Structure formats: C-alpha cells, structure tokens
Amino acid sequence: MAAPDYPHLFSTGRIGTMELRNRIISCPMGDRLANDDGSVSDAHLTYFEARARGGAALVLLGSVAVTYPHGAYAYEQMAIADEHHIAGYAALADRIHAHGAKVAAQLVHNAGTALNDMVVGRPMIVPSVPEVKAKDRVARMVTAAESAATTRAQSRPDFAVRYRVATDDDCASIIDWFATAAQRCARAGLDGVELHAGHGYLFDEFLSPASNTRTDQWGGPVENRARLLCETVREIRRRLGREFPLWARINAFEAHRPGGTTIDDAIAAARLGVAAGLDAIHVSAYADASLGVAMTDSHTPHRPGALVASAAAVKRSVSVPVITFGRLEPAAAEAALADGAADFVAMGRKLLADPDLPAKLLAGHEDSIRPCIYQYRCIGNISVGKGVRCVVNPATGRENEVEPPGTTHPRRVLVVGGGPAGLEAARLLAHDGHEVALWEARAVLGGQLDIAGRVDEPLERLREWLMRQVQGSRADVRLCTPATLEACASGRFDVVVVATGGVRSRDGLTRVAVAVDDLGPWLTHGGDEVGHRVAIVGGDRGALAVARRCVEHGREVTVLEPSSVFAVDMGLPGRFRVVTDTEHCGATLIADATPSTLDALRVDTVIVAGPVQPHRELLQQLVAAGIDARAVGDCEGRLEGVGGIEAAFSAVARLVVELRGARRTLPRME
C-alpha cells in the first residue's frame, strides 16, 4: 500500500536479501541510553520499539561499539563487544519484528574520538598521529557546565591525550573485532549490519587522506586507505556468507578540512567496498571537528537536503542501493527518491520528534505529524554526557516512563494561557480523557511562538501543530477570555493549570525599550517604527533570529547577552550554527553585557528579547483561595526547551498520575 502523495516513500525495497516494507529508515544516532556495561537497557527497548511501531521499515541502531569500554565514546554507548550483550539485542529484535520492521546495528570503533580512552589516559588507536587543533575555537559558545561535562578528565595534572599508531597486528585485530561483532548481531536475530566508516571514526580515519598519512599498505592511494574497510567486509562475508545484509556509511566529503575526503575519494571507496561485498552505501559527510559549524555543515546538516546531491553522485557510480538523509521533509524525501538520487531515506531528528511519522504519512494524516524544530537538544545532549531528548517530544528517550493515555476518572481541568506550555498541557490532558477548558486572554494562540514563528519558520510549524492538536481535541478553547480568580472559582474546576507565561525583563534598563512581542507586524513586513541602529537585549535562539530579520530589514544591529554564551537554549551544534550565522549576516554580538554596555551604544531603538519574568499573580491568588492550581512553563520559572514545553510535559505527567487516583467520575463539561 502506498500513500497517494508519497508513492516512492511507501514502495517496498530491498538491501541485499533484506526486504523492507517502505523506503524510510530510522537513522542511526548515538543515544547514551545503554546500561553502564554497554548492554541494551529497558529505555532502549521502548525507544527503538516506538520507531518500529511508528512505521519505519528499518530501525538502525546507532554507534554500536565493537569493543568496550576501550574504543567507545562513553559508558552509556551501546556495545556488542561480548557474548553477554547478545541477549539484549535478541530481546530488542523481537520487539521490533513484532511491528513488521527490520533491525540492524551500525558497528563502530571510535578510535581517535574514544572519550572512554581519553579520560583514563589509554592510548587511542589511529592510523597516524593527528595534528593538534586549537582548543578555544568554540570555547566561547560553551557554558562552563557543558565544558566540565565534556572535558572532566582534562583538569587532572597528568592528563594528556595519547595515541597509538595501528600496526599490522592491530589491523588484523580490528578486522576480527568487527567480524565477531557482526556474528553476534546475526546470532541475536538482527537483520543486517552497517559498518560506520564515516564521521571521524576508525574506518574513516583510514579512509581520509587528511588523517591517514601512512606510506605502507594501509595508506597512500585510496585502494590502500580503503583496505581496512574492504578486508573487514571480506572477513564478515567469509564468516556469515553472501546472504547476510551488510553495508557501510561513508563520508562524501569533509567540509573545512584541507586535504580531506572529496566526492571522488568517496566514489572510489564506495566502488571498492561494493566489490568487496557491500550491499548498499549510506552517504554522509564530515568536517573539521574543531569548528563549531562542523556538524551542521556535514552529518547533521542545517541546510535542508544538503547531502542529497552527494548521494546522487555516489548512486551514479555504484550498482547497489544508496541511502541519503539530512533534514529532509517528507516532500523532499519523496522527490529525492523520485529523482533517482537515492533508494532509501533515513530520518533521524524527525523520528525523534514524531516516531509515528511514517504511519501518519501513510494514513494521510500529515498535518498531525509533530515537527522537528532543529533545536539540536537531541545531539546536544550526547555532547554533554546526557541521554537523547527532544524539546518538542519530551517522551523521547524515556518512553518506558510514560503512562499510556486513557484515564478512567476524567476530571474538570482549566488551563489558563494559550502559549506553548499551555497548549501542551491542554493537549496532554485532553488526550488522557479529561474535560479540558483552555482560556487565552489574547485573540490568538501561541504565546511567544506567535512572534518567534514570524522569524523562525520551524517554530511557526510547531505553533500550528500545537493549535491543531488542541483545537482538534475535545478541549473547550476560548480566546479573548482573561482568567480571574472569580471566573476560575465559579467554573468549579478540579484543577487549574496556570500557564500565564511572563513579561520581558527590563531590569537595569535606563532607556525606553520595546518588547519584541509588540513587533509582530514589523518583523513580518518592516516599516519605519524601528530605527536604523538597533540594540537587542537578550541572546537566545529567538533573539538571534530577530537580529537576523532586523539586518534583512536594513538595520545595524547589536545583540547584548548578559551571560557569556549566546543561544544557550539550543543544543551545541545548533548553537554553533545560529551564532555563526548571526555574526556572518553582519550583526554585532556582545556577551557579558550589562546595562552600562547598552548606555554606551548609540542606538535608535532598543528591543527587549531576553528572558521573561514569571507572571504568577493569578497562581498566587488561586493557591491563597484554596484552589488546586499548578504552574507550568515560563510561569513556573522553568525555561527548558521552547516556551516550557518540556516542563509542561513533566508537570502534566505528574498531574495525570495524581488524577488517575481519583475515586469518582466527574460530570462532563458544559
């Protein structure tokens, strides 16, 4: 069955002997959800099962270590390095197969990026000793806490990064590590294996002419640089036969890295790999990792569809299926397949935001797909030692902790405020079966997203999705309805969820300033009400987007951030991207700014776009009157993610559990 708008996405496909129900692959990503010994955790079972249940054809387990703990990036990394690991993968395979999906493991050795080796001073195995990179190139974009989480061992007086150049015996061991891990995958019931030969990991360090300067059989021409990968492929084929699906992920290029991999190198390596026995090629990219924009210019692209052309170039050169990925909306994914640029599309961030995307597309319910907003909390968490999370889908990575919806004790709940936190609260409570009313004082829903969406298109898509979800539920939504103590009390609600947000802080400002929330029409259309020289107070994602829009409107812009780091609300890769883009567009960014910094500037207009001060007056009145009231979002003072969605999710999840303890069924709302 194929959805009318997506016939190519929902056609069946094949990688080697593996038949797939559609062309959508759940992209391999590190998740830091494993048990401390690298084994599959309970969180893994439900995390990956959600993607299978949601309709992906193939669930590709990301960054599965072939040795552990040496050669791994973290103790929370998945591993299949020992016989005791097999049982967890067998259980996971059963879960995924039950939903009609296939499952494969992406096998990896982290080599020169193996944090586990780095922190204990264990030499990291590499083809050649790498050049030393400047340590401060991205330091100004990282908070002290984030830096401590990623470099905790480097504060030791005896700390030193140690490398060990691989010998012939080491190369033989590497081949055995991967072949043995592939055998374990097969014994666990997995349907295939992807060899990770990109992103600066072990095979890639041999493939890249920038990192492999050897002159022996493992270095020099591409045939030698690809030898380790190809010999590994041949050994896996010797042990498992030609029928076991096996493919590799390779870099099509290395951005910002002189002498690095080019598309010609990639094509040559792909051809050699196919000749050795690969069934498909998964086309990615890499970059100079010391640059802040490295990830978003390569394997986690910020530019939509940035890797499709590279996939097409590889596809023209090989006889096996090619997989592409990288910020592809469904229509763009369909076009990539229809144009013959690739045979499969892997989706990562999109399936974190909504694992049911394939099933919703197939059913014709595209409007119900929760959008990814490219906040980069997912990969950002991995960088700072945390498990994978998603700001718009807080259940990601903790699916095993979430109660399934469906209360048997519906309660009467009022949600005050139609911003992102209020909409999320109303959505969740209505979905659980409660009688929900939502009152919004303004004539539109969305709160801060109403402004943010004018300058940041993914945030507008989030606002529209939240509104559709609430308006399509049984919630009673009332606009232009201010909430007072008297109105809340007279409604005889069992619980009042207060999501009244806050007001932009003007603490310390001596100049007349306009809140960004009052500039909606100007941000969209421009005009004369904003002067030529503009100062923006606040430096989060939204403020930087406003700065770029001001530059587009021909203004001279200075952004003042009170802390030392801009866009701290974003995960690291996205932060590096938007800060760099804002600087490159011509805006001036000043960190550690104070009111006197602003006083020293010659500006015509001051725009306040920084944090909000919680608006808690109604909450306090309700509590004083003995009414059960709960604060969520900015009103609560918890500013995680976008507009407090994460905090709203957590608060409502607790509230749902409480309400399910009710002993009576309440009358329906009128």
N, C-alpha and C positions, 0 to 999 in steps of 0.2 A: 504494500500500500504506500502511495506517495502523496504527500500534501500537494494540492494543485499549484501553489506558488513556489514550491521547492522540490521539483521532480528529481533533480540531481542529488540533493542532500539526502533524500529518502529512497534512493535506489540502493539495491544491495551491492555489496562489494566484496573483494577478496584480497587478502595479503597472504601470498603463498597458498597453503591449504586451508587457511582460516577464512571462513565465510562470515561476513558481517551484515547485520540487518539494515544498516544505513551507512552514510559516509561521515558520521560525526564521532570523533574520538575525544574522550575525556583526557585533556592534555596532561602529560606528566609534570608534576610540580613537587618540590620538597615541601613537607608539611610539618615536620617536627612534632608529630603526634605519637611516635613509637614509644614502646617501653624502653627503660634505660639500657637494656641489653640488645636493642635493635629489633626486637620481635614485634609482631603485629599486635596492636593494642585494641581494646574494646572500642575506643574512639575511631580507630581505623575501620573497623567492621561496618559501623553505621555511616561513616563519612564516605567511603567508597560505594557502599550499597546504595546510598542516595543518588549517586550519579548513574548507577545501573538502572535503578528503578525509574529514573527520570528520562530514560530513553537513549542514552549514549550507546553506540554499537560496541565500543571497545573502551574499557576502563584501563588506562595505562598508569601503573603505579610508578611514581616519580622517584628518582635518585635512590634506588635500592643498592646498598653497599655490598660489594663482593668480599670485602674484608672488614673486620670490625673488632675493636674500635679504631685500630690503625687504618689510615686511609679514608676515614669518614670525616664529614664536616662537623658532626655533632652527635651527642649521645642519644638524641631523640630521632636520629635518622633511621629509616627502615633498613634492614640488612637481611641478607640470605647467605650469611657467611659461615653458618654452622648447621649441623643436622637438626638441632633443636628449633631452628627457625621455621622448618618446613610446615609444622602443624598449623601455625598461624596463617600461612598462605593458603593452605588447603581449606581452612575454615572460610577464609575470605573468598576463595574461588567458588565455594558452594553458595555463598550469599549472592555473588554477582551472577553466577549462572542461573540462579533461580529466577532472575528477572529477564532472561533472554539475552544478556550481554556477554561478551568475551572479556577476558582479563589477561594482561601481560605485564611483565616487570621491566622497567628501564634500569639496566645494570650499570653501575658506575663505580669508579675509584676516583677519589677527589684529588689525589696527587698533591700538587703544589698549593691547593686550596683546602687541604685537610686540616680543619681547625683543631680536631682532636689531637693530631700530631703536634701542631704548633703550640698548643697550650701546655703540653707536657715536655716540650723540648725534643720530641722524637723527630729524627730527620725525615723529611718528606721526599718521596721518590719522584724524580723528574728526569726528563731526557737530557736537559742541560741546566746549569745554574742560571736562574733568571736575573735580569738586571734589577737593580734596586729602584723602586719608584718613590717619588716624593710622598711623604705621609700626610701632608697638610692640604692636599689639593681639594679635598671635600670636607675637611675638618670643620670649616665654618658653617656647614649645613647640618651638623650632627650635634645633638644635645649631649651634655655631659653623661647623662644616664645611658643613652644609647651607645656612646663611646665606651663606657665602662663595661657594658654587656658584650661588646664585640671584641674588646682588647683586654679582658680581665687579667690574662697571664702576662701581658707585656709590661706590667708595673713591677714585676719581680726584678731585682738587681741582676740576676743571672740569665734573664731572658734573652734569647737570640733565635732568630728563625734559622733553622738548619735544613739543608737539602742533602740528598744523596742521589748522585747521578746513576741511573739504572745501568747495570751490567747485562751481559748476555744471559747470565743465570737469572737475573731479576726479570728480564723479559720473558723467559720461559715460565717463571712463577706467575707472572701477570696473566699469561695465556691460560695457565691452569686455573687461576682464581676465577676467571670469567667462565671458563668451560664448566667447571664444577658448580658454579652458581647457576648456570643455565640448566644443568642436570637437576639440581634441586627444584628449580621452577617447574620443570616437566613432571617431576615426581609429586609435586604439590598440586598438580592438576591445572596449572596455568596454561594458557593457550598460545603463548609466544613470549619472545624476549626482544627488547630493544637494547642495543649497545649504545651507551651515551658516549659519543665521540665528538662532542662539542663543548662549548661554554668553559673552556679552560681546564677541563678535567683530563684524566690521564691520556686517553687516546688522542684528544685534541692537542695536548702539549707536544705529542709526537708529530701530529699532522701539520701543525702550524710552523712555517719557516721562521716565524719570529721567536718561537720558544724552543725550537729544535735546531741547534747549531752543530749537531754531530756530523762527523765525516765517515762513520762506519756504516754498516748495513742498515742501521736504523735511522739514518739521517741523510741530508743532501737532497737528491731528486725526490719527487712526490712518490715514486714507486717504493723508495726506501722509507720515507716518512709514514706511508700507509701500511708498511709491512706488519707492524704490531697488530693493527686492527684486522688486517686480512688473515694473518696467521691465527688469530683468535677465532675468526669466522670459520676457518677450515677445521680447527680443532673441535669447535662446537658441532659442526656438521659430521665430523668423524664419530663423535660420541652419540649424537642424537639423530643422525640421519638427515636426509634431504626434506623430509615431510614436516619437521618442526618449524613453525614460522619464526623467522629471525630477520631483523632489520636493524638499521643504525640511524642515529641522529647525528648530523654533521653541520658544521658551520659553512654557510655560503660565502661569508666574508667576515673580516674583523675590522670593525669601524675604529677610526682614530688610532690605528696601530700600524705605523710604517713597517713594511716588510712582512705584514701578516697575511693570513689566508685571503685569497682572491676567489672570484667565482670560477676562474679557470682551474685553480687548485681543487676547489670543491667538486667540480665536474670530474676531474681526473680521479680523485679519491672515490667518488661515487661509482665510477665505472670499475675501478679496481675491486671495490667491495662487492659489487654485483657479480663480477667474475669469480670472486672467492665463494659466493653462495648467499648473499643477502637477498631477501625477498622484497624489500622496499627501502626507500630513503626518506627520512624525516628531515626536512630542510630548516635549519635555524641560522643563528648568527652569533657573533661575539664581538667584544670591543676591549679597548684598553681599560681594565677594571679599576684603574686608579682615577678615572674620570667619573664625575658624578652622573653624566648623561650616558654612561656606558650601557647600562641595562636597557634604557628606554630608546637607545639607538640601535639595539641589536635584538636580544632574545625576549625582551618584554617591551615590544615597541609601543611608543606613544602615538605614532602616526598610524592611522588605520591602514591595514593591508600592506604594511611596509615590507613584508617578506614574500609576498605572492610572486613578484617578478623573479626573484631568485629561485623559488620553487619551479617556476615555469622553465627557467634556463636549465635546471637540472633535469626536469622531466623530458625536455627535448633530447637529452643526451643519454638516457638510460631506458631500459626495456621493462622496468618494474614500476609498481605504483609509487607515487610521491605524495608525501603528507606535507601540508602547509598549515600555518597558524599565525596568530598575531593580530589582535584587535580587529577581528572580522565580525561585523554584524551579520545576521542571517542572510540578508540580500547579497552582501558582498561575498559571503561564503558560497552561496549558490552560483554567483557569477564566476568565481574562481574555478569551480568545477565545470560549469557550462562552457567556459572559455578554454578548457583543457590545460589550465595552469597547474592543476593538481588533481589527484584522485580521491584524497581524503582531506578533511579539515579537522584539526584538533582545536578544541576550545578549552581554555583554562579559566581565566578570570570570569568569563560569562557563566560557566557552570558552577563557580563558587557563589556567584550572586543568585543564580537560579538553576539548581541541578535538574529541574524539570523542563528546561528549555526545549530539548528535542521533542518530548511528548506534547508540549503545548503547541509547538510549531506544527506537528503532525496533525493535531486535532483542530487546527485553525484558530487557536487562541493566542495569537502572537501578542495582543495587547496585554495579556496577563503575565507576560514574562517580566520578572524583576530585573531592571537594568543594572549593569555594572557601571559605576561612575568613575572608575580609574582613580580611586583614592590611594591605591597601592598599599593598603594595610596588609593585604594578603602576603605579598612577598616581603614587605617591610618588616613584618613580624619575624619572618625567618632570619632576617639580617640581625635582629637584636635578641635572638635567643628565645623567641616565643613561638607557640603553635599557630598554625594558619588560622586566620579570621577574616571576616568580610564585613565592612561597615554597613552595607545595606542588607546583609543576610546574617545577623548575629548568630544564627544556629550553625553556621559553617564551622566545622571542626569540633563541635560539641553536640552533634545530632543525637548522641546517646544520652544526653542530659535533658533533652526537650520532651515534655509530655505531649503525647498526641492530642489533637484538639477534640472537643466533644464533651462538654460538661453535662451532667445530669441534674445540675442545680443552677439554672440560669438566674442571674441577679440583674438588678437595675443599676446601670453604671452610667454616670455622666462624665464625659471627657471635655474639659474646658481648654480650648485652644486648638486651632487647626494648622499648626506648624508641623514640621516633620515628626517630632516626638508625639504630638497629639494624634496625628494621623496614624502613626504606627501603633499607638496604644489602642485606638478605636478599631483598627484593622484586626489586631490580635484578639481583642475581647469579643468582637462580633464573630470572628472565625471560631472561637471557642463555644459560641452559642448563647452569649449573654445579650441582654436587652440594652443596647448602647445608644446613647444620645451624644452628639458632638455639637458644642456651641462655639462659634467663632465670631468675635466682635467685628471683624472686617468683612468686606463684601467678597473676598476671595480666600481660598485655602492656600496653604503652602508656607506661610510664615517667611522665614529668611530665604527659603528656596524660591519664593516669588521674585526676589531680587537676584539671588545667585544664578538662577536659571537664565536670566537675561544675558549674562556674560559668560556662562559656562554650560554649554549645551547638555552634557551628561546629567547635570543637576536638574535641568528642566525636565528631562525624561524621567528622573526619579520623582519629581513633584507630580507629574502627570500620572505616573504609575500609582503612587500613594493615593491620589484623589480617586482614580478609577476603582482601586480596591475598596476604599471606604464607601464611595457612592454606589458601588455595585453590591455592597453587603446590605444587611437589614438595619444598619445604623441609621438613626434619625439625625440627619445633618442639617443644622440651622445656621445660616450666615446672618451677619448683622445682628447678632444676639449676644450682647455683653452679659457676662455672668456676674451676678451679685450674690452676696450671702443670702439675701431673702429669696432670690429666684432658685438658688441651689437647694435651700431648705424646703421650699414649697414643692419641689419636684419629687420629694420622698424617694431619693436615690439611696441605694445601699452603700455605694462608694462613689466618691468624686475623685477623678484623676485630673490633677491640675497640671496643665502643660502650657502655662501662660508666657513662657519664654522670658525675655528680659529686654532691657534697653541698653543701647550702646553707651559704654562708659566714656565720660568726658572728664574724668578725674585729672586734675592738674592743668587742664587746658585754659589758657587765658584769652584765646581768640574765639571769635564766633565760628562755629563749625556746623556743618550739615551732616546728618546721619545718612549713610549710604542707602538705608531703607527708604528714604524720601526722594531718591533719584531715579526711580524706575523708568519713567518715560525718557529722561535724558540719556540713561545708559543705552536705551534701545535706539533712540533717534537723534541724539545730540541736541545742540541748541546753545543759547547764549547764557543760560543761568549758571554755568560753571566757568570760572575764569581761565585764563591761559596757563597760569602757573598753579599747579595743584599739589597739595600735600595730602597724603592718605595716611591716617593714623591707624595702624594695625597691619599685620603682615601674614595673615593666614592664607589659605588657598583662595578664598573668596576675595580678599583684599587685593591679592596679586592679579586676579582676573579683572577686577575693577581697574587696576592700574594699566593693564594692557589695553582695555577698552578706552580709557582716557587718552592713551597715546594714539590709538586709532582715530580718535576724535580731534587729534592735532594738539593735544595739551602737553606741556612739560610737566613731568610727574616725578615726585619724590615720595618714596614709601618709608614710613618710620615704624619700626618694630621695637617695642620696649624690651623684648628678650634678645638673646644673642643669635637666635635661629629663626629664619623665616619658614612659613608653611609647616610648622611643627605638627599641624593636624593631619599631615599626609605621611604615608609610609616613605621610607628613604628614597627609593628610586623615583617616585613621583615628585617628591620634594626637590630632588636634584634637578629634575626636568623643568618644573614650573619656575623655580628660582632662576635657573639659567635662561629660560625663555624670556622671563620678565626683564632681566638685565639686558639681554640682546635686543629687545624691542626698543630700548632707549630710556627706560625708567631708571632712576637712581634709587638704590636700596641702602638704607642706613639702619644697622642693627644697634641694639643697646641705646635706643633713642629715649630721651627724656623730654618733658615739656620745654626745657630751655633749648633743646635741639630744634624744635619747631619754631620757637620765638626767634631764632637766629636766621630763619629762612625768609626770603622774600617770596611770598605766595599770594595768590588772589582768592583761592578757595581752599578750605580745609574740609576734608571728608573723613568722618569717623567711621571706620570699618572694622574696628577691633572687637575684642570680646564683649559680651553683654554682661550686665549686672542683673542677677536673677530678680524677676518680678514675683515677689512672694506674698504680697498683701492679702490676696484672696485666700491663699493657702492658710495663712496665719489666722484669718477670720474664721474659716471653716473649722480648723482644729480647736480654736477657742470656744466655738459653739458646740463642740462635741460631735461634729460630723466626721465620719470616716473619710479622710482626704489623703491622697498620696500625690507627691510631686514627681514629675518625670521631665527629662530633658534639661534644657537650659534653666528652667525654673528651679530644678533640683540642684543646679550648680555643677552638674556632671556634663562635661562638654565633649565626651568621646565621639569620634566619628563626625557625622553630618547632622547638626541640629539635635543631637542627643538621641538618635535612633537606637544606638547600642544600649544606652542607659534605659531607654523606654522599654526595649525588649526585655532586659533583665528584670526591671521593676514589674512589668506586666506578667512575666513568667512566674514571679513570686506571688503576685496577686491571684493569678489563675489557680495556683495550688491552694491558696487560702480559701478562695471562693468555692472550690470543689469540696471543701469540708463542711459546706452548709447543710443544714438539716431540713430545709424547707424549699419548696419550689415557689418562686415568686410570680406574681401576675405579670402578664405581658404589658409592655409599654404602650400607651395610647398615643 
